Amino acid sequence: MGHISIPRLTHHIGQTVTLRGWVQTLRDQKHMQFIILRNPTGTVQVALEKQQNPGLAKIASTLTRESAVRLTGRVVQNPHVRLGGIEIHLADLHIENRAASPLPIEPFGKGLPGLEPRLNWRHLDLRRPESHLLFQVQTTVEAAMRNFWYQEGFIEIHTPKLMGSASESGAELFELPYFDTTAYLAQSSQFYKQMAMAAGFDKVFEIGPVFRANPSFTSRHDTEFTSVDVEIAWIESHADLMAFEEQWLCDVLSTVRNTHGEAIAEHFGSEIIVPERPFPHIAMEEAVARLAERGYTPPSEKLGDLCPQGERLLGEYIRETFGHEFVFLTDYPVSVRPFYHRRYPENLAVTKSFDLLWKGLELTTGAQREHRPDILAAQAQEKGLLLEPLRFYLDFFKYGCPPHGGFGFGLTRMLMVLLGCNNVREVTYLWGPKRLYP
Amino acid sequence: MGHISIPRLTHHIGQTVTLRGWVQTLRDQKHMQFIILRNPTGTVQVALEKQQNPGLAKIASTLTRESAVRLTGRVVQNPHVRLGGIEIHLADLHIENRAASPLPIEPFGKGLPGLEPRLNWRHLDLRRPESHLLFQVQTTVEAAMRNFWYQEGFIEIHTPKLMGSASESGAELFELPYFDTTAYLAQSSQFYKQMAMAAGFDKVFEIGPVFRANPSFTSRHDTEFTSVDVEIAWIESHADLMAFEEQWLCDVLSTVRNTHGEAIAEHFGSEIIVPERPFPHIAMEEAVARLAERGYTPPSEKLGDLCPQGERLLGEYIRETFGHEFVFLTDYPVSVRPFYHRRYPENLAVTKSFDLLWKGLELTTGAQREHRPDILAAQAQEKGLLLEPLRFYLDFFKYGCPPHGGFGFGLTRMLMVLLGCNNVREVTYLWGPKRLYP
């Protein structure tokens, strides 16, 4: 199952080894055959002098690029070989799976294919070492997030993805027949993670899929994506959440830099900067005023909010003013926030909420929640919601629900900024919505 | 946000502390008031001599059981108090959220309510320390699984839950309108994790939801559950997978025993035994023969397979014969396995597959996969499947897919056996299918 590490073959000179991997290139010359074999540990040259073993040469001559092979040979020093001064003298070759030819896309050709064909042939596109690195980074990011939570005593929950009513609003909701009734796909774990607060769990997290019936084809949206969710009880205000989140994020970025910093620089040309704490904060009202000075007007339908372009401009303003890549944008007006966000007692038009932007891209929406049942119900009605479909949710607050709050965090958006990619599709394992097979 | 640990209050004698938690009981006597305060760290008695602070006594007298409160008081030694010989002399009390009275269920009453009312009021049911422990155990189980994978160089993937065609069969499939087409909820990550193999990822895992439109109300089934999925490239046979799985599982059980063994014994009366390796193996044909000797006949529609009762009997046979709680049941006939399971070259009627049973309950189905495209397509057609909806999947095997295999593992089933519960509903955070709100 495991591989002998190709970079460590220098420790096996003179020995016979078995290697598994893919035929990245094949040169079939008059007297010699050369294979560049690739596997997740690296690439190595394999050579065969044809007259030494004509039967084996015949098998090798049937190879196609990207075929999966298992081969055996002796490790030999050869200072003329560019790949580590090492080559394998082929002794045996088994073709596990011959690649059809031509390949539908050329993952290793000069110049990448376009994004569409790459996504159509994702399993070939993912063979590039950059793609492997991307998912190694994702693995490290999540491991670091989790380790931080474990140390802080968080409990992991798996909330239902099939719901009986809309979690936040009726818009962008997938609906499906569920035996003799109707169910909806969860747009977030919002209500369910709040249930954990009502259950007396101090701190919970979940990493899981959420669904938005948004036919949008922008570079920032998806109908299905991985949401990172955190909810914490007994907070004083949303300031506790921001302090938590920035500490957590610095820890994660520090781990990513230590583990993959060099490889990310090499493959993505992106430098990981572990940000200084505390992150800059700016209230929405002030952000709008600062951006107005720079000639930005929010779209009329988003009064008191920013559009993605405004967020980018704010990112630039923060970078220029504070030399920081992150900013907590706080104190959103009630009009642009969901009913369950808590409001300032001294200013009921403003919520105790925040977004976190990284280089001008929204990663997080968070807030202290309203946990007083009468006020919560009134806020829902004020937003035009019916109380009956919310009954199960509103019941969470009737029997001793502590003050709490939390945030949701977009994993793919973070990876996008981290690696300097331009599109969530590149950092998503298999991107819909049109690409539904299988 | 954090709590002062109640068991460690003995280190704070004479000090004034602030505690947060729930009013588990309240005794309002003529001269004294006593509250038992509970939070995730434990329970402690809080006392107030009424005439010392009549205003505070008045507030305390309005308390109801399960209200969420924040209180301040002095830590005092009192050898008459059963809870650690400690009590808090109340100085201040803030009711964060008053519980309505009566409670719809009594989580701390004598005798548990029935399972239905408990699930209907899950946020109250989850307040019991056993429930907290259950989800702490789940958190530890998943952390241990992941740590093992991280050390082995696994990559974490998040596969789509919205699919364009059935992943395994058309049965038990949730279907939903997806813009101008139809999508299906993934019944497993099977095809997608195999895509990672075609992409040259060596070892991948995923923990995520899967969906089965099974209206079944047995104690072992759910329409949505958390599946633990593993897929490994370059295996020689399914024996590699079983060897991996048993090592992984022993590591997880050892961590659970070290972390929660005593608490599990106290709350669930269940002892965690880290099993000996290798686990017993038995081929299906032999299992059927051994059970026939004990008077068991498999149902005619499952010829060559066992029904749940047969699995329980096999668990008993293995325990009696080998003194072991686990058994790998191997070599299922083709008729009861999906088309993509690889077959023995010397016996094409039998698959290189296995289930893992724990105390007679199936936890895992695994197999080496057929990775040769022509044979795979032929096996699909033999099962009556159309190739066109499988096109995207079959393409994985055309361009150099290495030999591979993997298994799926039911998280809730494992927790059920681990804690000696009788029903997946008890170990599921919020159980459907009828309980769809929110």
Interface residues (C-beta under 8 A of the other chain):
Chain A: M1 H3 R20 G21 W22 V23 R38 N39 P40 E66 S67 A68 R70 E96 N97 R98 A99 A100 L103 P104 W121 R122 H123 L124 D125 L126 R127 S131 H132 F135 Q136 Q138 T139 E142 A143 R146 Y150 F154 I155 E156 I157 H158 T159 P160 K161 L162 M163 G164 S165 S167 F174 E175 L176 P177 Y178 F179 T181 A183 L185 F191 Y192 M195 A196 A198 A199 G200 F201 D202 K203 G208 P209 F211 A213 P215 T223 E224 T226 I232 A233 W234 I235 D240 F244 H371 R372 P373 P389 L390 R391 F392 Y393 D395 F396 F397 K398 Y399 G400 C401 P402 P403 L411 Y429 L430 G432 P433 R435 L436 Y437 P438
Chain B: M1 H3 R20 W22 V23 R38 N39 P40 E66 S67 A68 R70 E96 N97 R98 A99 A100 L103 P104 W121 R122 H123 L124 D125 L126 R127 S131 H132 F135 Q136 Q138 T139 E142 A143 R146 Y150 F154 I155 E156 I157 H158 T159 P160 K161 L162 M163 G164 S165 S167 F174 E175 L176 P177 Y178 F179 T181 A183 L185 F191 Y192 M195 A196 A198 A199 G200 F201 D202 K203 G208 P209 F211 A213 P215 T223 E224 T226 I232 A233 W234 I235 D240 F244 H371 R372 P373 P389 L390 R391 F392 Y393 D395 F396 F397 K398 Y399 G400 C401 P402 P403 L411 Y429 L430 G432 P433 R435 L436 Y437 P438
